[in-house]
Amino acid sequence: MKKIKERTDPWQSGISKNITFIVTKDCQLACKYCYLVGKNEKERMQWNIAKKAIDYILDREYDPLFSNKSVVFDFIGGEPFLEIDLIDKICDYIKTELFSRNHHWFNSYRFSFSTNGINYDSEKVQNFIAKNREHLSIGITIDGTQQKHDLNRIWKGEGKEKGSYNDVVRNIPLWLEQFPNAATKVTISSADIPYIKESVLHLYSLGIHEVNINCVFEDVWNEGDDIKFEEQLMQLADEIIDNELYKENACSFFTEQMGKPMDCQRDNGNWCGAGKMLAIDAAGNFYPCTRFAQYSLRDKKAWIIGNIHDGIDKNKLRPFLTLDRCTQSTQECIDCEVASGCAWCQGENYDAADTPTVYQRATAICKMHKARVRANNYYWNKLYRKLELEGEREEFEANKLESKDVIC
C-alpha cells in the first residue's frame, strides 16, 4: 500500500502546559473573520508584568497546575512580532531562570508563535529565530490563493481595502527554509467557501505540505453554505487523490477518525483545553485561555481567574476542570451519529450562551461539520479503493515476473 502522509502532532501534545503571553492587542491587519473584536494599539505588555508572571509560574514548579512534563510558552497579539524586543527579553529570562532553578522544564520547553508573517524577515525577528531555533514553533498564516487571502486578510486603516497576500507570500520561502515541516492555518468563513479547493492546492504548490483548516465557530453561516462546502471538499478530494498529492501533503479536513457516534461513557473528554492552559494579558490578569480575555468577547465580561499579584483563584478555575462533552452538549449533540471530530471553542460557547456559563455548547457549525463528514467519507472511500486496486495491480505484476522466472 502506498504511503499516506499523516498530519504532524503538536510538540509534546497532551503532556505540555500551554502558557500564553498576550504581548499586544495591536495588529497591522484587520482580518474580517478575526475573533479578536477588541484589538487596539494601547494595551501592550510591559517587562515588569511579564517578569512577575514568569516568577509566579516558576515559583510553583510542584503545584499541580504547573507540574506538566513540558511547557509551551505561546506569544500572541494581535501580531506578536510587533513586540519582538519584549519577547526576546522574556525568552532570555525564561531560559536563564529554568537553568538557574534546575527546573524540570529546562530541557523540555518550546516558544510558539502564530504570525501574520509580514515582518518575519525583519532583522530583529531573524536574530531571535537564530538564537532560539531549536526551541521554536512558528506558523505563518496564509489563507490560500491571493483572491481568498485578500478577501479577508486586509490591512488596517486603509481607505480602500488592501489585501496582505503579497506582503506575506514573499516570506514563505524563508520560513520554509528555516522550518521545512511547518504547517499553516487556514480559516474558512461564508464568503470564501468557493475558493477552498484552489487555495489548498495553491498552498501545496508553495511548498507547504501540511494545511490545517477550520471553519469559524461564530454564527456566520448562510443557507446553503454546507452544500457549497461539501462540493468544494469533494472537488479537493478528487484533485488530491487523482494526482496522488496525499503522498507528500496533508489536509486537516480529511481525517479518518471522525464522523462516528460517540459514547459519553468512553469518549467524554472536553474538546477544548481551556482551564488547563493559562493566559496573561498586559495588565497581569490570568485567564483560562485567551478567548476569555475582554478583547476576545463580543457580549460577555472577561473571565479572570487571578492576577500576578494575588495568584490564581482555583474556585474561579473550577468550572473548567469539570467540563466534558456531555455536561455542555444538547441531547441532539450527544446522540449525533457523526459526533466524533465535531469541534467547539470554549470561549465561543461562553460568549454565545444565554447566560454567563461555560456549560452551554454553541452549535453554529453543526451543518458544516455534517457536510465535512460526508466529504470526508467520500475522500477515504475513493482513496482506499484506489490503493486497493494499485495493490492488486502490483501483486499481479509481481506474479507475472515470478512466472517468467519459472519458465526460464
N, C-alpha and C positions, 0 to 999 in steps of 0.2 A: 504494500500500500504506500502511496506517495506521502511524503511528509507534509503535514499541515502546520503552518506557523501558528503558534499559540501566543496569546497576549502575555506580556510580562507582568508578573505580580509586583505590587509596590514593595519597596525595600522594607524588609523585616515586617511584612504585613501581618497584622494580628497580634504582634508582641511588642510593638513600639508605642511609646507615649507621643502624642502629637501636641506640640505647644506652638501656638501661633502668635506672632507679634504683628499687630495692625500698625505698621510703622507710619502710614499716611492714609488719609482718606481722599487724596488727590490723584488724578489720572489725566494723561494727555487726551484720552478718548472719552467719548460719551456714547458707549455702546447701547443700542436701543433696547436690548433684552437684559441688560445688567440688573441684577437683583439689588445692587448697592444704590438704593434710592437717595441716600443722604451724603453722597460724595461732596467734599469741599476742600478748599485749599488751606484752611486754618488748622485743622486738627492733625498735627504732626507729633510723633513721639519724640520726647527729649531723652537724652542719655541717662539722666538720673532716674527716670521712671523705668527704663529698660534694665538698668543695673539692679534696682531694688527688686524687680520681678525675677531676675535671674537668681539673685541671692536667696529670695524666698523659696524658690523651687529647689535649688541645690542644697539648701539647709535641711530639706525634708526628704533626703535620699531614701529613708526607710519607711516613709509614710506610704500606705497602700496606694494613694493617688499617684505616687511618683516612683514606684518600685519596679516599673516595667524594665525588661531586659535592655531595651534600646530606646532611643528618643529621636524624634524628628522635630527640628526647630524650623517652623514654617514662617515665611515672611510674605505678607500680603499688603495690598492697599485697598482701593486704588491700585496704582502701579508701584510695586515695592522698590524697583531700581531707581526711582526718583530720590530715594533716601539711601543711596549706596554708601555714603560716608558713615551714617549711623549704623547700618547693617554690618559694615566692615568692623566697626568698633565693638558691636555686640558679639560678633562671631569670635573675634580675638579674645574677648573677655571670657566667653563660654569655654573656649579651648584651654585657656590658662587656668581657669577655676577647676575644670574637670581634672586636669593634670595635678594641680596642687592639692586637691582634696582626695586624690586617688579614687575618684568617683567611678562607680561601675559603668557609667555611660561613656567613659573616656575612649574606649575602643569600639564604641557602638553608637555613634551619633551621625546625624545627617542634617544638612541645611537644604531646605526645599523652597523652590520658587515657582510661581506661575506668573509669567510676564507677558506683556503685550509685544515685547521684542523690539520696540522702537529704538531704545538706547542700549541694546545688547552689545553693540560693537564699540561703545564708548571706552575710553582708556581706563577709567576707574572701575567699570564693571569687568573688563577683561583682566585687570590686575587682581581683582577679587577672585575671579574664576581660577586664575593661575595659582593663587595662594591656597585655595581650598578644593582644588579639582577632585581629589579622591573622596571627598565627603559631600558632594553636591548632587542634587537632582534639580534640573531646570527644564521647565516646559514652556515653550513659546506657543501662544495661541494664534493660530492662523485658521480661518474658517473654511478654507477651500479655494475655489476659483475667485478671481478678483470680483466678479459680479456678486457672488454670495457674500464674500468678506465685506465688501464696501457697502452692502445693503444695510448692515447693522453696525459695523465697527468703524465709526466715523470720528473725526477729530472734534474735540471740544471747542466751542466758541467760534466755529467757522460760520460766516454769514450764509454761505451755501454749503450744504452737506458735502464734506470732503472725506472720502474713504482713506483708509490707512494701509491698504494692501501693499502698495509699492514700498512703503516705509518699513514694513515688516519682512516681506519676502526677500529683500536684499540681505538680511541677516541669517536666513535659513541655512545657506551653505556653511557659514562659520559655526553655527550652532551644531549642525550635524557632524562637522569635522571634530568638534570637541566632545560631543555626546552622540555617537553613531546610533545608539539604540533608543534615542529619545522618542517620546510619543507626544503627539499634540492632542488638544482637546477641542472638539467642535461642538457648538451649541446650535440646536435647531429650534426655531420659532415658526409661527404660522406662515410668515411671509416668505421664508426661504426654503420651504419644503421642495419646490420644483428643482432646486439646484443640488440636492443631496448626492445623487449618483455621480454627476460630473465633478463635484467637489472632492469626494473621497478619491476618485481616480486621479484627480489633479494632485492631491497631496502625496499619493504614491509616486507620481512622476517626479515630484520634488525630492524624493529620496526619504520621505517619512514613511516608515514601514509599519508603524502602529498608530492607528487613528481611533481615539476614544471619543465617542459621540453621546450626547444625551439631549433629550427634549427638555425645555424649560419646565419647571414644576408649577409655575404660576398658571392661572386660569386665562390663557390667551388663545385657546384653540377655537376654531370656527367649524361650522357644519361642513362635513366632507373632508376635513383635513386628514382624518385617519385613512381614508381611501387613497388620497394622493400620496400619503406617507408610505402606505403599503406598496403602491405601484412603484415608487422610487426605489424602495428597498429591493423589490423583486428584480427590477432592471439592474440594480447594482449587483445583486446576486448572480445574474446571468453573466455580466461582464467579468466578475471575479473568477467564476468557475470556468467559463468558456475560454478565458485567456490564462488560466492557471495562475492567477495572481495570489491565490491562497498559499502558495508555496513560500513566498517571501514577505507577505503582507498580512496584517490582521486588522479587523474592524470590530469594535465592541458591539455593534448592532447584531452581529451573528455569534451567538453563544449557545453551545449545546445544552447546557444545564439551565434552561429557562422554559417557561411556558407549561409548567406542570402543576398539578394540585399541590397544596401544602397542608401539613398536619400540625396543628397547634401543639401537639404533644411532642413532636420530633423536630419541627422546623420553626421554632418560635422566637428566633433571635430578632433583635432590632436592626433594621437595615442601616440606620444612621449611627454614627459614633458620638453624637452629641452627649456630653456628660463625661465621656471617657477622655475627651480632648480638653484643652484649655486654651482660651484666647485672652490676650491682654491688649487694651487699647491705649491711646495716648494719655488718658487721664489715670492710668494704672488700675482700671477696673478689670475684673476677671469675668469671663463668660463661659458657658458650657461649649460654645463654638462661636465662630464669627457671625453666624446667621442670627444670633440673639443680641448682637450689638445694635444700637439705635439706628445706625446708618444702613442697616440691612432690613429694617422693618418698615412696612407701609402703615399699618394700623395699630400695632401693639407697642407697649412700652418695653424698653430693653429689659432683658432678664439677667440681672447682675448677680453673680454668686459670691462676690467678695471683692477685695482690692489688695494692693501691695502693702498697705499699712495694717489692715485688720486680718488679712488672710482669707481663706475660703470658708464660707459658711456651708457646712455639709448638709444642713437642713434644706438650704435652697438648691442644693445639687441633688438631693434625694429623689425627686420625681424622675430624673433622667436615669437613675441607676435601676429603676424598676420597670423601665419601658421595655416592651416586647411587641411582637407583631400583633398578637391577639388583643392586647389591652387597649390598643388605639385604632383598631380596624373595625369597620362595619361588618355585619354578618355576611353581607354580599361579598366583601373582600376575602373574608375567612373561607367562604365556600367556593370561591372562584376557581374554575378548572384550570386557569392559566396563571395562577398567583405567583409562581416562582419567577424571580427576576424582576418583579414589579417594584420599582424603587420609590423612595419618598425622601423628602428633606424635612428634618425635624423642625427647622426654623420656619419653613413654609407652612407646615402643619400648624404651628403656633400662630403665625401671622394670619392665616386664613380661617382659624377656628372661630366659632360663635362666641366663645368665652376665652379668657386668658389661660388656656390649658395646652399642654403638650400631648394630651390623650385623645385628640380628635384628628384623624388622618385625612389630609387633603387628597382628593381623588381626581383632580383636573386632568391627569394624564392617563386615566383609565382606558379610554378608547384608543389612545396612541400606543399604549402597551399591548393591547389586544391585536392591533394592526402589526406591530413589530413581531409578535409571536407567530402570526400567520406567515409573514415573510420569512421569519427565521426557520420555520418548518419547511418552507419551500427550498430555502438555501441548503439545509442539511440533507434533505431527501435527494435533491439534484446532485449535490457533491458526492454523497456516498454511492449513488447509482453510477456516477462517472468513475469513481475509484474502483468500484467492484468490477466494472467492465474492463478497465485497464488491467486489473489484476488477472482476470480471466484471459485477456489477450496475451499478457506476459507469460502466463503459465502455458498457454497454447504454443507460443513461440519457443519456449524452453523445451517443451516436449518434442517439437519438431526437430530441434537441434540434437536432442538425445537420440531420436530415431535415426537421424543421418549417421551419427557416430556408430550406432549398432550395425547399420547396413554396410558401412565402410569396413 
